[in-house]
């Protein structure tokens, strides 16, 4: 599985460490909240709402340099819209991967 990284954030910042930290602070605050809402919707079988959660989480996946994981999220979002949970296990392992990464920062 690919590893989250800060390459994209660093390329956007132009070396501005304060900007990088501000962006990371936002991700560290929002990601756990968005992840929990996703899990709540999945548990309640609210697949359309969960698809919206995946859509929001995709942006953080992308910002953290996870190109292949982004594609997984796109497919999973589509499946949820179609009332299918195909791709759920793979997507949730991406969420755990990001959680583990953010805890090391």
C-alpha positions in Angstrom: 0.0 0.0 0.0 1.3 3.5 -0.8 2.3 5.7 2.0 0.9 9.2 2.7 3.4 11.9 2.2 3.8 15.7 2.3 5.2 16.1 -1.2 2.1 17.8 -2.6 1.8 20.1 0.4 5.4 21.0 0.2 5.1 21.8 -3.6 2.1 24.0 -2.9 3.8 25.9 -0.1 6.8 27.1 -2.0 8.8 26.5 1.2 6.5 28.4 3.5 6.6 26.2 6.6 3.8 28.2 8.3 1.5 27.5 5.4 2.4 23.8 5.5 1.7 23.6 9.2 -1.7 25.5 8.8 -2.8 23.0 6.1 -1.7 20.0 8.2 -3.5 21.4 11.2 -6.7 21.6 9.2 -6.3 18.1 7.9 -5.6 16.8 11.4 -8.7 18.5 12.7 -11.1 17.7 9.9 -10.0 14.2 8.9 -11.1 12.3 12.1 -14.4 14.1 12.1 -15.1 13.4 8.5 -14.0 9.8 8.9 -16.4 9.3 11.9 -19.3 10.7 9.9 -18.5 8.3 7.1 -18.5 5.3 9.5 -21.8 6.5 11.1 -23.4 6.6 7.7 -22.0 3.2 6.6 -23.2 1.7 9.8 -26.7 3.1 9.2 -26.7 1.9 5.6 -26.9 5.5 4.4 -24.9 4.9 1.2 -25.7 8.1 -0.6 -24.6 10.1 2.5 -21.5 7.9 2.8 -20.7 8.6 -0.9 -20.7 12.3 0.0 -18.4 11.6 2.9 -16.0 9.7 0.6 -16.1 12.6 -1.9 -14.9 15.0 0.9 -12.3 12.5 2.1 -11.0 12.1 -1.5 -9.5 15.6 -1.3 -7.4 14.8 1.7 -6.3 11.5 0.1 -5.1 13.5 -2.8 -3.4 16.2 -0.8 -1.5 13.5 1.1 0.0 12.2 -2.2 -2.0 9.0 -2.4 -2.6 8.7 -6.1 -3.7 5.0 -6.3 -5.8 5.4 -3.2 -7.6 8.4 -4.7 -8.6 6.1 -7.6 -9.9 3.6 -5.1 -11.9 6.3 -3.4 -13.4 7.5 -6.8 -14.6 3.9 -7.6 -15.9 3.3 -4.1 -17.8 6.6 -4.2 -19.5 5.5 -7.4 -20.3 2.1 -5.9 -21.9 3.7 -2.9 -24.1 5.9 -5.2 -25.2 2.7 -6.8 -26.0 1.2 -3.3 -23.0 -1.2 -3.4 -20.3 -1.4 -0.8 -17.8 -2.9 -3.1 -14.4 -1.5 -2.3 -15.3 -0.8 1.3 -12.5 -2.8 2.9 -9.8 -1.3 0.6 -11.2 2.3 1.3 -11.3 1.8 5.0 -7.7 0.5 5.0 -6.7 3.8 3.3 -8.5 5.7 6.1 -6.5 3.7 8.7 -3.3 4.3 6.7 -4.0 8.1 6.8 -4.9 7.9 10.5 -1.6 6.2 11.4 0.3 8.8 9.3 -1.4 11.8 10.9 -0.6 10.4 14.4 3.1 10.5 13.6 3.1 14.2 12.7 
